[in-house]
Amino acid sequence: MAMTEEEKSKCRKIIHGHAAAAAAGNLVPIPGVGVAADTVTMTTMAMALASVLGGSITEAVAKNMAVNAIISTIKKQPVRVIAKEISKVVPVVGQLVAPSISVAMLESAGWLLVQDLVAEREKNQQDKNLELEDGQQPTNRGGHNFRYEKKFLE
């Protein structure tokens, strides 16, 4: 089940809003504070995105997802991350560069999270359909919950 236009719109608003919040956190001219701001912002973003896509995740799982998304983004864009942290030691310039790089990174990581959540939702739906075809009753998961607990706690 692909994303609806309404889901895309809600996800876009969540991602943009959280990216702006991370940019504000990256205005602090101390190296390392930006990564902390990005992590906190990504954690709340993951929880909000899961909610939009019909699931629920715990804060611990959201934090794991956020860290994994940030690590994935850092691996894809290492120069940006290094430039963001180094720029903070340069007065004024760092306060312009770091937030803009953070916005780009959070946007990218946010859409990676959306892709992952949609893939997980589709997998869960396929599992549910297979259970129904076999004549078995679907397991009651208390509504639709993503199965990230297993994936990230191993």
C-alpha positions as CSV (number, residue, x, y, z in Angstrom):
1,M,0.0,0.0,0.0
2,A,1.7,3.1,-1.2
3,M,1.5,6.4,0.6
4,T,-1.6,8.5,0.0
5,E,-1.3,12.2,-1.0
6,E,-2.6,13.1,2.5
7,E,0.1,11.0,4.1
8,K,2.8,12.6,1.9
9,S,1.5,16.1,2.8
10,K,1.5,15.3,6.5
11,C,5.0,13.7,6.3
12,R,6.3,16.8,4.4
13,K,5.0,19.1,7.1
14,I,6.5,17.0,9.9
15,I,9.9,16.7,8.1
16,H,10.1,20.4,7.3
17,G,9.0,21.5,10.8
18,H,11.5,19.2,12.5
19,A,14.3,20.3,10.1
20,A,13.6,23.9,11.0
21,A,13.8,23.0,14.7
22,A,17.1,21.2,14.1
23,A,18.4,24.3,12.3
24,A,17.6,26.4,15.4
25,G,19.5,23.9,17.6
26,N,22.5,24.2,15.2
27,L,22.7,27.9,15.8
28,V,24.7,27.2,19.0
29,P,28.3,27.7,18.0
30,I,29.6,24.7,19.9
31,P,30.7,21.6,18.0
32,G,28.7,18.5,19.0
33,V,25.6,20.4,20.1
34,G,24.2,20.2,16.6
35,V,24.5,16.4,16.5
36,A,22.6,16.3,19.8
37,A,19.9,18.6,18.5
38,D,19.6,16.5,15.3
39,T,19.2,13.3,17.3
40,V,16.5,14.7,19.5
41,T,14.7,16.2,16.6
42,M,14.9,13.0,14.6
43,T,13.6,11.0,17.5
44,T,10.4,13.1,17.7
45,M,10.2,13.1,13.9
46,A,10.3,9.3,13.8
47,M,7.5,9.0,16.3
48,A,5.4,11.6,14.4
49,L,6.0,9.9,11.1
50,A,5.1,6.5,12.4
51,S,1.8,8.0,13.7
52,V,1.0,9.4,10.3
53,L,1.6,6.1,8.7
54,G,-0.8,4.3,11.0
55,G,1.6,2.8,13.5
56,S,3.2,3.5,16.9
57,I,6.7,3.2,18.1
58,T,8.3,3.7,21.5
59,E,10.7,6.5,22.2
60,A,13.5,4.1,22.6
61,V,12.8,2.6,19.2
62,A,12.4,6.1,17.7
63,K,15.8,7.1,19.1
64,N,17.4,4.0,17.5
65,M,15.8,4.8,14.2
66,A,17.0,8.4,14.5
67,V,20.5,7.3,15.2
68,N,20.5,4.8,12.4
69,A,19.1,7.4,10.0
70,I,21.7,10.0,11.0
71,I,24.5,7.5,10.6
72,S,23.2,6.5,7.2
73,T,23.0,10.2,6.2
74,I,26.5,10.8,7.6
75,K,27.9,7.9,5.5
76,K,26.2,9.3,2.4
77,Q,27.3,13.0,3.1
78,P,30.4,12.9,5.3
79,V,31.8,16.2,3.9
80,R,28.6,18.0,4.9
81,V,28.8,16.7,8.4
82,I,32.4,17.6,8.8
83,A,31.8,21.1,7.3
84,K,28.9,21.6,9.6
85,E,30.9,20.9,12.8
86,I,34.1,22.7,11.6
87,S,32.1,25.8,10.5
88,K,30.9,26.3,14.1
89,V,34.4,27.5,15.1
90,V,34.2,30.4,12.6
91,P,32.2,33.3,14.0
92,V,29.1,34.3,12.1
93,V,29.8,32.0,9.1
94,G,29.3,28.9,11.2
95,Q,26.0,30.2,12.4
96,L,24.9,30.4,8.8
97,V,26.4,27.3,7.5
98,A,25.7,24.8,10.2
99,P,21.9,25.3,10.3
100,S,21.6,25.1,6.5
101,I,23.6,21.8,6.4
102,S,21.5,20.5,9.3
103,V,18.2,21.2,7.4
104,A,19.5,19.3,4.3
105,M,20.6,16.4,6.4
106,L,17.3,16.2,8.4
107,E,15.3,16.4,5.2
108,S,17.2,13.6,3.7
109,A,17.1,11.4,6.8
110,G,13.4,12.2,7.3
111,W,12.5,10.8,3.9
112,L,14.7,7.8,4.5
113,L,12.6,7.2,7.6
114,V,9.4,7.5,5.7
115,Q,10.6,5.0,3.1
116,D,11.6,2.6,5.9
117,L,8.2,3.0,7.7
118,V,6.2,2.5,4.5
119,A,8.2,-0.6,3.6
120,E,7.6,-2.0,7.1
121,R,3.9,-1.2,6.9
122,E,3.6,-3.0,3.5
123,K,5.5,-6.0,4.9
124,N,3.1,-6.2,7.9
125,Q,0.1,-5.9,5.5
126,Q,1.4,-8.8,3.4
127,D,2.0,-10.9,6.5
128,K,-1.6,-10.1,7.6
129,N,-2.9,-11.1,4.2
130,L,-1.0,-14.4,4.3
131,E,-2.4,-15.2,7.7
132,L,-5.9,-14.6,6.4
133,E,-5.3,-16.7,3.3
134,D,-4.1,-19.6,5.4
135,G,-7.4,-19.5,7.4
136,Q,-5.7,-18.5,10.6
137,Q,-6.8,-15.6,12.6
138,P,-4.5,-12.6,12.4
139,T,-2.6,-11.9,15.6
140,N,-4.0,-9.0,17.6
141,R,-1.3,-6.5,17.9
142,G,-3.5,-3.9,19.5
143,G,-3.8,-2.0,16.2
144,H,-1.1,-1.5,13.7
145,N,2.4,-1.4,15.3
146,F,5.6,-1.4,13.4
147,R,7.9,-4.2,14.4
148,Y,11.0,-2.1,15.0
149,E,11.5,-3.4,18.5
150,K,13.1,-6.6,17.1
151,K,15.0,-5.0,14.3
152,F,16.8,-2.4,16.5
153,L,17.2,-4.2,19.8
154,E,19.2,-7.1,18.4
